[in-house]
Amino acid sequence: MFRREWRQQILVLALLVVAIAAAVAGSAVATNASSDADGRFGSGGARITVEGDGHLDGFTLDKAATAAAARFGIVEPVAHLAVPVPGSVRDLDVRDQDPAGVYSSGTLHVVSGRYPTGVGEVALTKSAASLLDTGIGSAVALGSPATVVGIVENPAQLDDTFGLVAPGTIADPTSITLFADRDSINPESPPATEVGSGLSFRIELIGAQNGAVAAVVLTATTLLMALVGLIASAGFLVVAQRHQRQLGLVTAIGATTRQVRLVVLANGVIVALAAAVIGGALGIAGWIVAAPAVERAANHHIGRLDMPWGLVLAILVLAVVMSTLAAWWPARVAARQPVMAALAGRPAKPQPTHRSLLVAIAFATSGVVSIVFAHATSRHVRPLLLVVGLLAVVVGAIFVAPAAVRLLGLVARRLPFAPRLALRDLSRYQARAAAALAAITLGLGIAVGVIAVAAASQDPPGAGNLSASELMIMVDSIQSPTDPAAIAAQTASLDARAEGVATALGSGFAPIPLNVAFAASEGATGDRPPATLGIRRGENTIEDAALPFVATPEVLSAYGIDPATIDPAVDVLTTRTEPMLLLAPPPLNGTGKFERPDFDAPPASTQIVDLPKWHDAPNSLITETALQRKGWVSARTAWIIESPTALTSAQINHARSAAADAGLVIETRDHQDSLSSVRNGATLIGALLAMAIVAMTVGLIRGESARDVRTMTATGAAGRTRRAITASTAGALATLGVVLAVATAYGALIAAFHTDLGRLAPLPVNNLLTLLIGLPLAATAAGWVLAGREPKSFARQPID
């Protein structure tokens, strides 16, 4: 039977292979994707940061290291020097570190070249070399001239940007990190310990990650194995229905119930063993292919064969066991079916769905409650409760599937002939359609869950300093002369220099000039703090909110703000809704220092407008009428350039070089991880898996309906009708599956994020709409294109 029905069996086998391969590769991803904290804490799991006012001299450094060693045992010092990057607001972290250190050796790896061995040599990470626009053999100025001798990286933290010098090179560090063994440090000790005048220890211990990693691996494996079981159930139900007449003939010639049951079970074992072997091999190959992408997302190096081999073996064994068990129920039903009913080939009478709905509600409710208790605290997750809750939600989705399929029969009444016949056919074969729908729901539910979690982990819109298409040009120190003629001359000179930086980006870039406001001070010139915005966080605490620029006509025009819409009584135009204080330093007092801000000042009057939301972009503007009321003056301090596309590394390097020559500095977007590729990948994989399950179900259902198709064709049904039947079947299954998947996934996610529901907003609309609209349309289109072939023969019937 397996040999004769190989075309139908190959569909079930292919889907099981895909599901098992996904489980094998998914277990490797879940195990290796967790962040490697060794990149920050070293292999000892603890770091002690020695900080002070300004730089630390060598004597203080030795004293601090000796004091730490006396208290914590063996410590490994790493000196840090913050070196300004010419033409940039960023500093580069230059490290004095021993590549063969006791605890930090795993944080260094040579990509090319070599480690520095003496004074005047430096090795850079790729990001640092890009920032300085240099390479091996070039000279760079990092406090003192040095030659780049190598490209290095922190293999446990790939986005770490730094320069490395030979041990003992930095005599006057900005700070020092002491790596130590976490077991030698008392967790109850205070986070900061004074060790000298203006010097302190800040102790940090690596968090316990094993529990979190175990929870992720267990959750992923559980869901993927449930998917394997559902796909096997859906496939074997269809195969058992197709073999119904053959099994009836076997029973008619004297086979016992046990023999009939073993026939179907043997089929399940054969398919399961083949799927486990092929799927395991494909899963390992898939992991090796996907490892570089996982490496980038996890931000640390991963060995291509770093797989949880014990878990992989357990997955393959479980896949065989679950597939065999999935074949047991169809075997039991086939063995108990009366001979005449089996020979007739009629489907079993659909079972009432009201009980399955009650069971579905009970399981879904208990699953949600279990997930809520699993995430009772934001710091720790209870893996067992989480897995039990997810399994309960999955079982709830399985039991709701028959009711959803039965609903198709009710909807079919008012539809044209072809879709009505297709939906009623699904309702007639309720058991197999429900099993396929449950498999589609779980496969898409996993994809929706990954999409939503990736979106929740992504930085919200407007987070960060600037967008990838923005560049800020700034003066290195803010000058505020009081003489109008001096201000005009200074502004013209600065604008000309900023134009030169913009020209370095290419043609068509026009810098938007930005002014800041100062309190007028007679005779006070030079480097002075400007007016700022603050948010009151306590009786004597004001949090810095933003540096407001002046709402000049150029700025208002650039952002499409009509001056006529601005209330003359308003002080600040902003995108922020919190009450804010407009703070300006008062005139210099007799001590030569600026007095403290007025903490009792009333909030500034604000008007919400459409401005950039990035932290360092002009998200708040002081109106010119506010300047007049307060008697403040303004001066040119910055320019912003808006590019239609993301700025390239070459453009940024050219602008930085031009800014350094002009005595200016630039600021571009800080590095931020993007999880859009994870969301898009989950969308694609979920859609393909759902399409494969739909194709298997529709293919097998239409194969069983060959005689019906012959009859319709003989009575005059056109190819258009046959295509519409198949397309309606595929579209209905895909639509129900994606709706149930989104509802099930977000039900579980709301339970998991119940302490912080804001993380689920905004929704990943593009990815969800791709599934909700694109998948049913794609399934319908595929069904239409692949169906409609006229039967080759009308008289000859297939021989069982």
C-alpha positions in Angstrom: 0.0 0.0 0.0 2.8 2.4 0.8 4.5 1.6 -2.6 1.3 1.9 -4.6 0.3 5.2 -3.0 3.7 6.8 -3.1 2.5 10.0 -4.7 0.1 10.7 -1.8 2.5 9.4 0.8 5.2 11.7 -0.5 3.1 14.7 0.4 2.8 13.6 4.1 6.5 12.6 4.1 7.6 15.9 2.7 5.6 17.9 5.3 6.9 15.7 8.2 10.4 16.2 6.9 10.0 20.0 6.9 8.5 20.0 10.4 11.3 17.8 11.8 13.9 19.8 10.1 12.4 23.0 11.6 12.4 21.4 15.0 16.1 20.3 14.7 17.2 23.7 13.4 14.9 25.6 15.8 16.4 23.8 18.8 19.9 24.9 17.7 18.7 28.5 17.2 17.0 28.6 20.5 20.1 27.2 22.3 22.6 29.5 20.6 20.7 32.7 20.1 20.9 33.8 23.8 23.3 36.7 24.3 26.8 35.6 25.5 27.5 37.7 28.6 31.2 36.7 28.5 31.7 39.5 26.1 31.1 42.0 28.9 31.9 40.1 32.1 34.7 37.8 30.9 34.9 34.1 31.7 34.9 34.8 35.4 31.4 36.3 35.4 32.2 39.4 37.3 33.7 42.8 36.6 34.6 45.7 38.9 34.8 49.1 37.3 37.1 51.6 38.9 36.0 55.2 38.3 37.0 58.6 39.4 36.9 62.3 38.7 38.7 62.7 35.4 41.7 60.4 34.6 43.3 57.9 36.9 47.0 58.2 37.3 49.2 55.1 37.5 49.7 55.2 41.2 45.9 55.3 41.8 45.5 52.5 39.3 48.0 50.2 41.0 46.5 51.0 44.4 43.0 50.2 43.1 44.1 46.9 41.6 46.0 45.9 44.7 42.9 46.8 46.9 40.7 44.8 44.6 43.0 41.8 44.6 43.2 41.8 48.4 39.4 41.7 48.6 38.3 39.6 45.6 41.3 37.4 44.9 42.8 37.2 41.4 41.7 40.2 39.3 42.7 41.0 35.7 43.0 44.8 35.0 42.0 46.3 31.7 42.7 50.1 31.3 40.4 52.2 29.2 41.2 55.6 27.6 38.4 57.6 25.9 40.0 59.2 22.8 38.0 61.8 20.8 37.5 60.9 17.2 38.4 63.9 15.0 35.3 65.4 13.3 32.9 63.2 15.4 31.0 63.6 18.7 31.9 60.1 19.6 34.9 58.9 21.6 36.7 55.7 20.9 37.4 53.3 23.7 41.1 52.4 23.6 42.0 49.4 25.8 45.2 48.3 27.4 44.5 44.6 27.7 46.5 41.3 27.7 45.2 39.0 24.9 46.2 36.0 27.1 44.4 37.3 30.2 43.1 35.0 32.9 39.4 36.0 32.5 39.3 38.3 29.4 41.2 36.2 26.8 37.8 35.1 25.4 36.9 38.7 24.6 39.7 39.1 22.0 40.2 37.5 18.7 42.4 38.5 15.7 40.5 38.7 12.5 43.5 39.8 10.4 46.9 41.0 11.1 48.2 40.7 14.7 47.9 42.0 18.2 50.0 45.1 19.1 53.2 44.3 20.9 54.7 47.7 21.6 54.2 51.5 21.9 52.9 53.1 18.7 50.9 50.1 17.6 47.2 49.6 17.7 44.6 47.0 16.6 41.0 48.1 15.7 37.7 46.4 15.5 36.0 46.6 12.1 33.6 49.2 13.3 36.4 51.3 14.8 38.4 51.0 11.6 35.2 52.2 9.7 34.7 55.1 12.1 38.3 56.2 11.6 38.3 55.3 7.8 41.5 53.4 8.1 43.0 49.9 7.8 46.0 47.7 8.5 49.3 49.6 7.8 47.7 53.1 8.1 48.6 55.6 10.8 46.0 56.9 13.2 46.1 59.6 15.9 44.7 58.1 19.1 46.1 60.6 21.6 49.4 59.9 20.0 50.4 58.6 16.6 50.0 54.8 16.1 50.1 52.3 13.3 47.2 49.9 12.8 48.7 46.4 12.9 45.6 44.3 13.0 41.8 43.9 13.0 40.4 42.4 16.1 36.9 41.6 17.6 35.2 40.6 20.7 33.8 37.2 19.7 31.3 37.2 22.5 30.1 40.8 21.7 30.4 41.5 18.0 29.2 45.1 18.1 31.9 46.0 20.6 33.8 49.0 19.2 37.3 49.6 20.5 41.0 50.0 19.8 43.6 47.7 21.4 47.1 48.7 22.5 49.9 46.7 23.9 49.8 45.9 27.7 51.3 48.6 29.8 50.8 51.3 27.2 48.1 53.5 28.9 49.6 55.2 31.9 46.7 57.7 32.5 43.5 55.8 31.9 40.0 57.3 32.0 38.7 54.2 33.8 39.7 50.6 34.5 37.8 47.3 34.5 38.9 44.5 36.8 37.7 41.1 35.7 37.2 38.6 38.5 35.6 35.3 39.5 32.0 35.9 40.5 32.3 33.1 43.1 34.8 35.1 45.0 32.5 38.1 45.3 29.7 38.3 47.9 26.4 39.2 46.0 25.2 40.9 49.2 28.0 43.4 49.1 27.1 47.0 48.2 27.3 47.9 44.5 29.8 50.7 45.1 32.7 50.7 47.6 34.9 53.7 48.2 38.6 52.9 47.9 40.1 56.4 47.9 39.5 60.1 47.4 37.3 60.5 44.4 37.7 56.8 43.5 35.2 54.0 43.8 34.5 50.3 42.9 31.3 49.5 41.0 30.7 45.7 41.2 28.7 43.9 38.5 27.9 40.2 38.4 26.7 38.2 35.5 23.0 37.3 35.8 21.9 33.7 35.9 21.0 33.0 32.3 20.7 29.2 32.3 17.0 29.3 33.5 16.0 31.8 30.7 17.9 29.8 28.0 16.3 26.5 29.2 12.8 28.2 29.1 13.4 29.4 25.5 14.7 26.0 24.4 12.0 24.1 26.1 9.2 26.4 24.7 10.6 26.2 21.2 11.0 22.5 21.2 7.5 21.9 22.7 5.8 24.0 20.1 7.8 22.5 17.2 7.2 18.9 18.4 3.4 19.7 18.7 3.6 20.9 15.1 5.2 17.6 14.1 2.4 15.7 15.8 -0.4 17.8 14.2 1.1 17.5 10.7 1.4 13.8 11.2 -2.2 13.5 12.4 -3.5 15.6 9.5 -1.6 13.5 7.0 -2.4 10.1 8.4 -6.1 10.9 8.7 -6.2 11.8 5.0 -4.1 8.7 4.1 -6.4 6.4 6.2 -9.5 7.8 4.5 -7.9 7.2 1.1 -7.1 3.6 2.1 -10.6 3.0 3.5 -11.9 0.8 0.6 -8.6 -1.2 0.6 -8.9 -1.8 4.3 -12.5 -2.8 3.8 -11.4 -5.4 1.3 -8.8 -6.8 3.7 -11.4 -7.1 6.4 -13.8 -8.8 3.9 -11.3 -11.6 3.2 -10.8 -12.4 6.8 -8.3 -9.9 8.4 -8.8 -9.3 12.1 -9.2 -5.9 13.7 -5.7 -6.1 15.1 -4.3 -6.8 11.6 -6.1 -3.9 10.0 -4.9 -1.6 12.8 -1.3 -2.8 12.4 -1.4 -2.1 8.6 -2.1 1.6 9.3 0.4 1.8 12.2 3.1 0.2 10.0 2.4 2.9 7.4 3.0 5.5 10.1 6.2 3.9 11.3 7.6 3.7 7.8 6.8 7.4 7.0 8.1 8.5 10.5 11.4 6.7 10.2 12.0 8.1 6.7 11.0 11.6 7.8 13.2 11.5 10.9 16.3 10.5 8.9 15.8 13.0 6.1 14.4 15.8 8.3 17.3 15.4 10.8 19.9 15.7 8.0 18.1 18.7 6.5 17.7 20.4 9.9 21.5 20.1 10.6 22.2 21.5 7.1 19.6 24.3 7.6 21.3 25.2 10.9 24.7 25.5 9.3 23.2 27.7 6.6 21.3 29.9 9.1 24.1 30.1 11.7 25.6 33.4 10.2 22.3 35.2 10.4 21.7 33.9 14.0 25.2 35.0 14.8 24.4 38.6 13.7 21.2 38.6 15.7 22.7 37.1 18.8 25.8 39.4 18.6 28.3 36.7 19.3 30.2 34.0 17.4 28.6 30.6 17.1 30.3 27.4 16.0 28.7 25.8 13.0 28.5 22.4 14.8 27.6 23.9 18.2 24.3 22.0 18.3 22.5 20.4 21.3 23.2 17.0 20.0 21.4 15.3 22.9 18.3 17.4 22.2 18.5 16.7 18.5 18.5 13.0 19.1 15.6 13.3 21.5 13.7 15.3 18.9 14.2 12.6 16.2 13.1 9.9 18.6 10.1 11.9 19.7 9.2 12.6 16.1 9.1 8.9 15.3 7.0 8.2 18.5 4.6 11.1 17.9 4.1 10.2 14.2 3.4 6.6 15.2 0.9 7.8 17.8 -0.6 10.1 15.3 -1.3 7.1 13.1 -2.9 5.2 15.9 -6.2 7.0 16.0 -6.9 6.6 12.2 -5.8 3.0 12.6 -8.3 2.5 15.4 -11.1 4.1 13.5 -10.4 2.1 10.3 -10.2 -1.1 12.2 -13.6 -0.6 13.8 -15.4 0.6 10.7 -18.1 -1.8 9.3 -17.1 -3.6 6.1 -19.9 -2.2 4.0 -19.3 1.3 5.1 -15.6 0.9 4.3 -16.3 -0.5 0.9 -18.7 2.4 0.2 -15.9 4.9 0.9 -18.2 7.2 2.7 -16.8 9.6 5.2 -17.6 9.2 8.9 -20.5 11.2 10.2 -19.3 14.5 11.5 -19.3 14.7 15.3 -21.2 17.4 17.2 -19.0 20.4 17.9 -20.6 22.0 21.0 -18.6 19.7 23.3 -15.3 20.4 21.5 -16.0 24.1 21.9 -16.5 23.7 25.6 -13.2 21.7 25.8 -11.5 24.3 23.7 -12.6 27.1 26.0 -11.5 25.2 29.1 -8.1 24.4 27.7 -7.5 27.9 26.4 -8.5 29.5 29.7 -6.4 27.3 31.8 -3.5 27.8 29.3 -3.8 31.6 29.6 -3.9 31.4 33.4 -0.8 29.2 33.4 1.1 31.6 31.2 0.1 34.5 33.4 1.4 32.8 36.5 4.6 31.7 34.6 5.3 35.5 34.0 4.1 36.6 37.5 7.3 38.6 37.8 9.1 40.5 35.1 12.5 39.1 36.2 11.9 35.3 36.3 10.0 32.9 34.1 8.7 29.6 35.4 9.5 27.2 32.4 7.2 24.4 33.5 4.2 26.6 33.9 5.0 28.3 30.6 5.2 25.0 28.7 2.1 23.7 30.3 0.2 26.9 29.4 1.4 26.8 25.8 0.4 23.2 25.4 -3.0 24.0 26.8 -3.5 26.8 24.4 -2.4 24.5 21.5 -4.9 21.9 22.6 -7.6 24.6 22.8 -6.8 25.5 19.2 -7.1 21.9 18.2 -10.5 21.5 19.7 -11.8 24.7 18.2 -10.8 23.6 14.7 -13.8 21.2 14.2 -16.3 24.0 15.0 -14.5 26.3 12.6 -14.7 23.7 9.9 -18.4 23.1 10.6 -18.9 26.8 10.3 -17.8 26.5 6.7 -20.8 24.3 5.9 -23.1 27.0 7.3 -21.4 29.8 5.3 -21.7 27.8 2.1 -25.4 28.1 1.8 -25.4 31.5 0.2 -22.4 31.0 -2.1 -22.2 30.0 -5.8 -22.0 26.4 -6.8 -18.2 25.8 -6.8 -17.3 27.4 -3.5 -20.5 25.9 -1.9 -19.5 22.4 -3.0 -15.9 23.0 -1.8 -16.9 24.2 1.7 -19.5 21.5 2.1 -16.9 18.9 1.1 -14.6 20.2 3.9 -17.5 20.0 6.3 -18.3 16.5 5.3 -14.7 15.4 5.9 -14.6 17.2 9.2 -12.0 15.1 11.0 -9.2 15.5 8.4 -10.0 19.1 7.6 -10.0 20.0 11.3 -6.6 18.2 11.7 -5.1 20.1 8.8 -6.6 23.4 10.1 -5.0 22.8 13.5 -1.6 22.2 11.9 -2.0 25.3 9.9 -3.0 27.3 13.0 0.0 26.1 15.0 2.5 26.6 12.2 1.2 30.2 11.6 0.8 30.8 15.4 4.5 30.1 15.9 5.4 32.5 13.1 3.0 35.2 14.5 4.5 34.7 18.0 8.1 35.2 16.6 6.9 38.3 14.7 5.3 39.8 17.7 8.1 39.1 20.1 10.6 40.5 17.6 8.5 43.6 17.2 8.3 44.0 21.0 12.0 43.7 21.3 12.6 46.2 18.6 13.4 49.8 19.4 10.2 51.9 19.1 9.9 54.4 16.3 11.8 57.5 17.1 14.1 55.7 19.6 17.8 56.6 19.4 19.7 59.7 18.7 19.0 60.2 15.0 17.5 58.3 12.1 19.8 56.5 9.6 19.1 59.3 7.0 20.0 62.2 9.3 23.3 63.9 10.0 24.0 66.6 12.5 26.8 69.1 12.1 27.8 70.9 15.3 30.3 73.4 16.6 32.8 71.8 19.0 32.1 74.5 21.7 29.1 76.8 21.9 30.1 80.4 21.5 27.7 83.2 22.3 29.1 86.7 21.7 26.8 89.5 22.7 27.8 92.0 19.9 25.3 91.8 17.0 28.0 92.4 14.4 30.2 89.7 16.0 27.2 87.3 16.0 26.5 87.9 12.3 30.1 87.4 11.3 30.4 84.2 13.3 27.2 82.9 11.9 28.3 83.5 8.3 31.6 81.8 8.9 30.0 78.8 10.5 27.4 78.4 7.7 30.1 78.4 5.1 32.0 75.7 6.9 28.8 73.6 7.3 28.2 73.9 3.6 31.6 72.4 3.0 30.7 69.4 5.2 27.4 69.0 3.3 29.3 69.1 0.0 31.4 66.2 1.1 28.2 64.1 1.2 27.5 64.7 -2.4 25.4 67.1 -4.4 21.9 68.1 -3.3 22.4 68.1 0.4 21.3 71.4 2.1 22.0 71.8 5.8 19.2 73.3 7.8 20.7 75.8 10.3 19.8 75.4 13.9 20.2 78.0 16.7 20.1 77.6 20.4 19.0 80.2 23.0 21.2 81.8 25.7 20.4 84.0 28.6 21.7 87.5 27.9 24.8 88.3 30.1 26.6 91.6 29.8 30.2 91.0 28.9 29.9 87.2 29.1 31.3 85.5 26.0 32.9 82.2 25.2 31.8 78.6 26.0 28.4 78.8 27.7 25.5 76.4 28.4 22.4 77.1 26.4 18.7 76.9 27.5 17.5 73.4 28.0 14.3 71.5 28.6 13.9 69.4 31.7 11.3 67.1 33.3 10.8 67.3 37.0 11.3 63.8 38.5 11.4 64.8 42.2 11.5 67.7 44.5 15.2 68.3 43.7 15.6 66.3 40.6 15.2 67.4 37.0 15.8 65.0 34.1 17.4 66.4 31.0 14.7 66.2 28.3 16.1 67.9 25.2 18.2 70.7 23.8 15.6 73.0 22.2 16.5 74.8 19.1 15.0 78.1 18.0 12.0 78.1 15.8 13.4 80.2 13.0 11.6 80.6 9.7 14.1 78.2 8.1 13.4 75.4 10.6 9.6 75.9 10.4 9.7 75.8 6.6 11.9 72.7 6.6 9.4 70.8 8.7 6.3 72.1 7.1 5.0 74.2 10.1 2.9 77.2 9.2 3.9 80.2 11.5 0.3 81.3 11.4 -0.7 78.2 13.3 1.6 78.9 16.3 0.0 80.4 19.4 1.9 83.6 20.3 1.7 82.7 24.0 3.4 79.4 23.5 7.0 79.0 24.6 7.9 75.6 23.1 6.9 73.6 20.0 7.4 70.0 20.7 6.5 66.4 20.0 6.5 65.5 23.7 3.4 65.5 25.9 5.0 65.6 29.4 5.1 68.9 31.3 8.5 70.3 30.8 10.6 73.1 32.4 12.3 75.6 30.1 15.6 76.2 31.9 18.2 78.8 31.1 21.4 79.3 33.2 21.3 82.7 34.9 24.0 85.3 34.5 27.4 84.6 36.0 27.6 85.2 39.7 30.5 86.5 41.7 32.1 83.0 42.0 32.5 82.7 38.2 30.1 79.7 38.2 26.5 79.4 36.9 23.8 79.3 39.6 21.5 76.3 40.0 18.4 76.1 37.9 15.1 77.3 39.3 13.4 74.1 40.4 10.2 75.9 41.4 9.7 77.3 37.9 6.2 76.6 36.3 6.0 74.3 33.3 6.6 75.9 29.9 3.6 76.5 27.7 3.8 74.0 24.9 2.2 73.3 21.6 2.3 69.8 20.0 3.6 69.9 16.4 4.9 67.3 13.9 8.7 67.2 14.4 11.3 64.4 14.4 11.0 62.2 17.5 14.7 61.3 17.6 16.4 62.4 20.9 19.1 64.6 19.3 17.1 65.8 16.3 15.1 69.1 16.6 12.2 67.5 18.5 11.5 70.7 20.5 11.7 74.4 19.4 11.7 77.6 21.4 9.5 80.2 19.7 11.0 83.5 18.7 8.2 85.3 20.8 9.5 83.3 23.8 13.0 84.6 23.2 11.7 88.2 23.1 9.6 87.8 26.3 12.6 86.3 28.2 15.2 88.6 26.7 17.3 85.8 25.5 19.7 85.8 22.5 20.4 83.0 20.0 23.5 81.8 18.2 24.2 79.2 15.4 25.4 76.0 16.9 24.3 73.2 14.6 22.9 72.1 11.3 20.9 69.0 10.3 20.9 67.3 7.0 18.0 65.2 5.9 18.8 62.5 3.3 16.1 60.8 1.2 17.9 57.5 1.8 20.1 56.0 4.6 23.6 57.5 4.6 26.4 55.1 3.6 29.6 54.5 5.5 31.6 56.3 2.8 29.4 59.4 3.0 29.7 59.5 6.7 33.5 59.1 6.6 33.8 61.9 4.0 31.6 64.2 6.1 33.6 63.4 9.3 36.9 64.2 7.5 35.5 67.4 6.1 34.1 68.4 9.6 37.5 67.7 11.2 39.2 70.0 8.6 36.5 72.7 9.3 36.8 72.6 13.1 33.3 71.0 13.4 32.0 67.7 14.5 29.2 65.5 13.1 26.8 63.1 14.7 25.1 60.2 13.0 22.8 57.4 14.1 24.2 55.2 16.8 24.3 51.5 16.2 20.9 49.9 16.9 20.0 46.3 16.3 17.2 45.7 13.8 15.0 42.7 14.1 13.0 43.4 10.9 14.9 40.5 9.2 13.6 38.2 12.0 10.0 39.4 11.5 10.2 39.0 7.7 11.9 35.6 7.9 9.2 34.4 10.3 6.5 35.7 8.0 8.0 33.9 5.0 8.6 30.6 6.8 5.1 30.6 8.4 3.5 31.4 5.1 5.4 28.7 3.2 4.7 26.1 5.9 1.0 27.0 5.9 0.9 26.8 2.1 2.6 23.4 2.2 0.0 22.0 4.7 -2.8 23.5 2.6 -1.3 22.0 -0.6 -1.1 18.6 1.1 -4.7 18.7 2.4 -6.2 20.0 -0.8 -4.1 17.7 -3.0 -5.3 14.6 -1.1 -8.9 15.8 -0.8 -9.1 16.6 -4.5 -7.4 13.2 -5.2 -10.2 11.4 -3.4 -12.7 13.5 -5.3 -11.5 12.3 -8.7 -14.7 10.3 -9.3 -16.8 13.4 -8.5 -14.7 15.5 -10.9 -15.2 12.9 -13.6 -18.9 13.0 -13.0 -19.0 16.8 -13.1 -16.9 16.9 -16.3 -19.2 14.3 -17.9 -22.2 16.5 -17.1 -20.6 19.6 -18.7 -18.6 21.3 -15.9 -15.9 23.4 -17.4 -12.3 23.8 -16.2 -13.3 27.1 -14.6 -15.6 25.2 -12.2 -12.9 22.6 -11.3 -10.5 25.4 -10.6 -13.0 27.3 -8.5 -13.6 24.3 -6.3 -9.9 23.7 -5.6 -9.2 27.4 -5.1 -12.1 27.8 -2.7 -10.9 24.8 -0.6 -7.4 26.2 -0.4 -8.6 29.7 0.4 -11.0 28.6 3.1 -8.4 26.6 4.9 -5.8 29.4 4.7 -8.2 32.1 5.9 -9.5 30.1 8.9 -5.9 29.1 9.7 -4.4 32.5 9.7 -7.4 34.1 11.7 -7.2 31.4 14.4 -3.3 31.7 14.4 -3.4 35.4 15.1 -6.1 35.1 17.7 -4.3 32.2 19.5 -0.8 33.8 19.3 -1.9 37.1 20.6 -4.0 35.5 23.3 -0.9 33.8 24.6 1.2 36.9 24.1 -1.2 39.1 26.1 -1.0 36.6 28.9 2.8 36.6 28.8 3.2 40.4 28.6 0.3 41.2 31.0 2.6 43.2 33.2 3.7 45.4 30.3 1.2 45.3 27.5 2.7 48.5 26.0 5.5 46.3 24.6 3.1 44.7 22.2 2.3 48.1 20.6 2.6 49.2 17.9 1.5 46.0 16.1 3.7 44.7 13.3 1.0 45.7 10.8 2.8 44.9 7.6 3.8 41.4 8.6 0.3 40.6 10.0 -1.5 42.0 6.9 0.9 39.9 4.8 -0.4 36.8 6.5 -4.0 37.8 7.0 -4.5 39.0 3.4 -1.6 37.7 1.4 -1.7 34.1 2.5 -5.4 33.4 1.7 -5.0 35.2 -1.7 -1.8 33.2 -2.5 -3.5 29.9 -1.5 -6.5 30.7 -3.6 -4.4 31.7 -6.6 -2.2 28.6 -6.3 -5.3 26.4 -6.1 -6.8 28.0 -9.2 -3.6 27.7 -11.2 -2.7 24.1 -10.3 -6.2 22.7 -10.7 -8.6 22.4 -13.6 -6.9 19.7 -15.6 -9.5 17.5 -17.3 -9.5 13.8 -16.3 -7.9 11.5 -18.8 -10.6 8.9 -18.6 -14.2 8.8 -17.6 -15.0 5.1 -18.0 -12.2 3.5 -16.2 -12.4 3.6 -12.4 -9.3 3.1 -10.1 -8.9 -0.4 -8.9 -8.4 -0.8 -5.1 
